[in-house]
Amino acid sequence: MFKIFIMSVWLLLCQKLNAQINITSQDSTKQESKKNDSVIQKDSSRTSDTTEALTFVEVMPVFPGGQDAMLKFIATHTIYPSEAIEKNIQGKVYVRFIVKSDGSVRNISVIRGVHTSLDAEAVRVVQSMPNWIPAQQNGKPVNVQFTLPINFSLK
């Protein structure tokens, strides 16, 4: 029954994230020259640890400041790529990563992309996240796999 509760909470969290993480071209007020133009499917500098990652745990990892702080972080740090604006490219990029037992974000990959420029930007933003509060299982910090949908829309 506890696993069903955790799964329900996880699904609700994903649905809330899915509905609230929307990046628009108007949110992208920073200069695009700051972004890395290369497409990044995985951050090879962050993939050295091969320790197993769990999917469901007693205490899920938390972005510093909670979900609202994560949504704000993503919205303020995302730069809508000019190529995507010019070509009117929109859509939802699903990024998978591991929140390590020390809170760091590693093994970042796009599991469902839209366009190379949007995919690369979603990965770049996740790479720039600060350390999370790590997940716990049996009172000990553990690695957890996390999937985050990021919606890019032009208004």
N, C-alpha and C positions, 0 to 999 in steps of 0.2 A: 504494500500500500504506500510505503514511503517513496518507492521508486516512481510510482504513478504520480504522486504529488510533485516530486522533483521534475518529472517530465512535463507535467501540466504547467508548472511555473516557468520552465524553460521555454515551452511553446508560446506562452503568453508574452514572455520577454522578447522572443523573436518576432512575434506579431507586432508588438509595440515598436520595436526597432524598425521593422519593415515599414511601418506607417509613418515614422517620424524622421528617419534619416533621409532627407531630401536635399540635394545639392543643386542649386540653380546657378545660372550664369551671373545673376545679380549678387550672389554670395561671394563670387570670386573677384574681390577687389584688389588682391595682391598682384604684383607683376608676375607674369607667367615665366619670365626669365629665371626665376628662382627655382622652378621645378626641373626635375631631371627628365630630359626628353627621351631617354631610352625606356623601352618597355621592359618591365620587371615582372616576371612571373613568380620568381622566388628570390628572396634576399640571401644570396649564397654566403654572405658574411655572418648570417644569423642561423645557420643550419648545422652547426657543428655537433650539437647534442642530439643523440638518437634515443634518449630515454622515452619510454612509452608515455603517451598522453591519453588521459581518460576523457570520456564524453560527458558523463553524469557523475557528480560527486555530491557529498553532503552540503558543502558550502562552495558555491560557484565563485569564480574570480570576479572582482569588481574594479571598474575603472575608478581612479582617484576622484572622489566627489560624487560618484554614482552615475547612473544612466544619463541624467540630464546634463551632467558635466561632459560625458562622452559625446553626446549629440552636439553640444556646443563646440567642443574641440573639433569634431569632424567638419562642422559647418564653417568654422572660422579658419581652418587650415587647408581646406580644399580649394584648389584653383581649377576652375572649369577650363579644360584645354581649348585653346583658340581654334584648333582644327575641328574639334567637335562642335563648337559654336557655329563656325562657317558652314559645316555640312549638316547642321541641325540634328546632331546625333544625341540621342537620349536613351536612358535605360537604367537597369538595375545591375550593379556589379556585386557578385557574391565573393567575399574574401574569406578564406579560411586561414587561421593561424593558431599557434599554441601559446597560451599564457603559461610560462614556466613557473616552477615552484618558487623562484626568486621574484616573480612578478614581471619579468621581461617578456616582450613579445617576440616570438621567433617563428621560423618555418612558414612564412607568409606566402600564400599562393592564391591565384584567382581560380575559383572552381566553376564559375559561370560568368563569362565576360560579355561585354557589349561591343566594344571597339578598343583597339590597342591603346589609344590615348586615354580613354576613360579607365581602362583596366590598370594602366600604369599609375594614374593619379590616385586611384583607390589604394593600391599597394603602397605608394609613397606616403599617403596620409597615415595608414596603419603603422608603417615603419617609424613614423615620427611620434607615435604615442609614447607617453611616459610609462614607467612601470606601473602595473596594476597591483591591486591587493590580491595575492595569490589564492587559489582555491585550496580547500582543505578536505581531506578524507581521513577519518579516524584521528582527528586532531593534528594531522601533519600536512604541511604544504605539499601539493602535488601539481603535476603538469596537466593542463586541460585544453582540449581542442575547442575552438570557438569559431563560429561562422557568423559573419556580419554582412548584411545587405546594405549597400550604399546606392541610393537612387539619385541619378543625375537627370535633372529636368530643366528645360529652357522655358522661360516664361515671357 
